[in-house]
Amino acid sequence: MAQEGILFGMGNPLLDISAVVDHDFLGKYDLKLNNAILAEEKHLPLYDELVSNYNVEYIAGGATQNSIRVAQWMLQIPGATGYIGSIGKDKFAEEMKKNATKAGVKVHYYEDDAPTGTCGVCVVGGERSLVANLSAANCYKVDHLKKPENWALVDKAKYYYIAGFFLTVSPESVLLVAEHAAANNKIFSTNLSAPFICEFFKDVQDKVVPYADYVFGNETEARTFSKVHGWETDNVEEIALKISQIPNAAGKTGKRIAVITQGGDPVVVAEDGKVKLIPVILLPKEKLVDTNGAGDAFVGGFLSQLVLEKSTEECVRAGCYAANVIIQRSGCTYPDKPDFY
């Protein structure tokens, strides 16, 4: 039985501004499908253009927050999860608080004077391209985490999940939690998150991965990770194995499990020097609404069973179930109750 506060996440809370666009729109802003980037100067008009010219939906997002919300939904135990990140003091922030509280997640947001971060979700043919303007999310400081009332969430938890995206904001906060997990024999997990994280934040990612009991990612991120580490292989099974065998950080005991998703292809799980392929639930193309949040939902489903001490196979099955639910809806949203047995 999962108790209150068992799972803790920390990341960039963003309000998703989601719309179905066309290839011309992607071309105009130099965007690729199935990719996630940080907004540059040239992308800033994109948000207004989405709102003015397209039928947009506003959905509370941010990778780790999505995963924590999905784990909370799967568990159906109020307050089983906690989350920390930085928001603004605006209407988007109010929306975010309302959304998280309704989801049953215990949130301790840091509130900054900058506007709440947003993420443009540009959907074409059910596939998504993400452009994040972190804004307030980028202002998180480790001092907030160290405050007793916030550190209490970390202390109480036994499982941790922090996606790679937070490495761009507060790597010291990530390492503080990772070191706490290692010192107390708790379970720490992270995500490769995006090719740009593996490429441009390699040094800090290389400090965090050795603390991880679980490393998540998709096939594109795994191949980028392999490339920047000079592994000279594109084979996802080999890469997963290599990630699982990266030496542990000092003071960290236990093995590492690498879990790499491949869209409709089987999930690759590397554990104990062996690789397993676990099939996903295939969805007819006409039922696909959008893939935004699919990877986050997979992690959320996985974590929901991990905290219940289920087998890796069972965790993957839950991850596939959650992802399957999310891709049939707009954004990372879900029905009232899960139908998972």
N, C-alpha and C positions, 0 to 999 in steps of 0.2 A: 504493500500500500504506500503510495507516494504521500509524503506529508507536506504541510504548508512550507513554502519557501525552498523546496528541494532543488529547484533549477533556477539558475541565475544567468541573465544575459546582459550584455553591454554593447551599445553600438550607436549608429547614427539614425535618430528618429526623423523620418522624412514623410512629408505628405505627398503621396503619388498623385500626379495630375495625368490621368490616363485617357487616351483617345485613339481611335482607329484612324490612321493617316494613310498616305500612299507613298509609293517609291520616290516620287518627286520631292516630297517633304524630307524623306531620309537623305536624298541626294543634296538638297539645299543646305542641310546642316552637317553633311559629311558623316552620316550615321550608318552603322552596320547592324543588321538584325542579330539577335542572340549575343549582344555585347552590352557592357556597362562602362560608362566613362564619367569623369568629372567634367562639369561644364566649364568651357573656356569662354573668353570674351565673345567669340563668334556665336556661341550657343544661347546667350542671354535673351535675345528676342524670341526664342523658341517658345518660352512659357506663355507669353502674351498671345503669340500666334495660335497656340493650341486652344487657349481659352476663348479667343475671339472667333476663330474659324472652324472649330471642331466641337463635337458633342463630348464634353469632358466629364469624367467622374473623378471625385476626390476621395482617395482611400488612404487611411493611415498605413504607412509603409516603413521602409528601411529594412535591410536584409535581416538583421538579428531580431529586430522587433517582430517582423513577420514570423520568424521561426518560433519565437517564444509564445506569440499569440496562438499559433497552430498547436504547439505542444500543450498549452493551457486548454484549448478546445478539445483536444483528444483526451486529456486526463479528466476533464469535468470535475476537478477538485478546486474550489475557490482558493485563490492565493497560493497555488502550488508553485507558481513562477514569479520571479522578480526581474525587473529590467531598469537599467540606468542609461541615460543619454542626455543630450542637450537640446532644448527647444527655445523658441522665442517667447515673447509676451503678447502674442497677437491672436487673432481668431483661429488661425490654423493650429496654434498651440492648444487652445481650448478644445478644439475638435479632437486633437490627438489624445488629450487627457481623458475626454469623455469616452472615446473609442477603446482605450486601454482598460479603463475601469470597467466598462461594460463587458470586455473580454475576460475579466477576472484576474488580470495581471497586476501585480503590486508594482507600481512605477514610482521611482524617485528621480524625477527629471531635474536637471540643472536648468535654470531659466536665465537666458542671456538677452541682452538688448538687441542683438541682431535678429532679423526675421527668421521664423521657423524654416528649416531646410525643406526643399521641394525636390521631387524627382519627376522629370518628364518621361512618361511611359508611352512610347510611340509604337503602336501595334499595326502590323501589316500581315494579313493572312494568318492571324493567330500567333505569329512570332513577335517578340518584343525587342526594342532597343531602349536602353535606359540612359538618361542624362541627368546626373545628380548635381544640384546646386546646394552644397552643404549648408552654407550660411551659418545659422546658430549651431547646427550640429557640429561644425568645425571648431567651436569655442569651448569644448569640454576640457576641464582641467582636473588633474589627478587629486587636487586639494578637495574637490567635492566628494570624490570616492572615499577619501580618508576620514571624512566626518563620521563620527560614531554611528549616527542614525542610518547612514548609507552603507558603511562597511558592515553593519549588522546583517544586511541582505547577503553579502558575500560570505560572512561567517556562518550563517545559518544553512546556506546551500551545500549540497554534496556533489552537484554537477554544474558545470559551467560551459557556456557557449558564447564565443565572441568571433564574429565573422572577420575576415581579413580587411574589410573596408575600414574598420576602426583603427587600423595601423596608420592611416593617413592623418588621424586626429590626435590620438593620445596613446602612443605605444607604451609609455610608462605605466598607464593604467592597466593595459593588457598584461604586461609582464608582472605587475603586482598581483593580479588575480591568478596568473599562471603559476607564479612562485608559491602562492598560498595553497593552491591545489596540490602541487608537488609535495610541499612540506607536510600536508595533512592527509596524504593518500586519498585525495578526492579526484574526480574525473574532469579533465579539462579538454574541451574540443574547440576546433577552429575550422575555418573554411578558406580555400584558396581565393574564392570570391570573384576575381576578374583577372583577365590577362594583364591589365596595367598594374595590378597589385604585385603580381609575380615578377613583373619586369622592373618597375620603378621603386618598389618598396621591398626589394629582395633582402637587403641587409637586415631589416627589422623583422621581416617574415622568417628569416633564417634563425632569429633568436627565439621566436615564439613556437615554431613547429616542434623543436626538440622537447617542449613541455606537453605536447598534445597527446592524449590517449586516442583521440579520434580526429582524423583530418578528412574533411569533406571537399568535394569539388566536382566540376564537370569535365568532360573530355578535353574541351578547348583549353581550360585553365591548366589541366594536368600536363598537356603537351607544351604549354608555355613554360610551366614550372621546370619541365625536363630540359627545355632548350636553354633557359637561363642558367641551369646547373651543369650544362655541358654533358648531359647524359647520352646524347646522340641516339635517342629512340623516340619514336612516335607511338609505340605500342602501349596502349593505356594500361594493359595488365602488368607489363614490366614496370611502368612508371609508378603504378599503385604500390607494387612490391617494394620499389626503391624508397618511396615516401615512408612506408611502414617500417623500413629498416634504417632510417636516419637515426644516428645515436641520440639517446636521451640526454636532456640537460642534467647538469650536476644536481643530485638530490632527488631526481625523478626516477621512480621505479615503475615496473609494469611495462606491458607491451603497447605498441601503437597499432591501430587499425586504420587503414586508408579505405575510404568509401567514395568511389567515383561514379557519378551518374552519366549516362550517355543518351539522353532523350528517350526515344522509344526502344533503344537497345538495352541489353541487360546491365544491371548495376554491377560494377567490379568491386569486390571486397578482398583486400589483401590483409591477411592475418597469419601470424605464426609461420611466415615463409611460404605460405600457400595462397593461391588466388581462387576465389569462387566467383561464378557468374550467376546472378540472381535475376530472373526475368521480371520485367515490369508489367503493369496492367496496360494492355494496349487499348487505345481509345480511337473509335472511328473518327476520321478527319472532320466529319460534319458536326461532331459534338464538341470540338475544340473551340473555346472562346478566345482565350489568350494564355500564353505561357508565363506571363508576369507572375512572379512569386512561386513558380513550380519548384525550383531548387530550394527555396526557403522553406516551403511546405514539406518537402521531402525530409529536410533536416528536422523540422518540428515534429513530424510524425515519428521519425527515428528516435529522437530524444524522449518522446512521450513513453516509449516502451523501454528505453535504456534506463530511465529512472525507476522503472518497475522491475529492473534486473532481468529482463527477457533476453533471449538469445539474439545474436547478431542477425540471423535470418528473420526472426520475428520483428526486429527493429526495422530492417529493410522493407519488410512487407507493409509495416505501418507507414513508413516513409512513402512508399509507392501509392498506398491508399490515399494519403493526404494530398500528394501531388496530383493524383487523378481527379480528386474532388475540386481542387483549386483551378485546374486548367479548363474546367467546364463552366467557370464563372469569371466575371471581370475582376482582375486584380487579385490580391491575396485575401479573398473573402470565403466564407463557408456557411453552411446551413446551421441551424440551432444546435443540433446534436450530431456527433459522428455516428456512422453506421459501420463500425469496425469490430470484428470479432476474431 
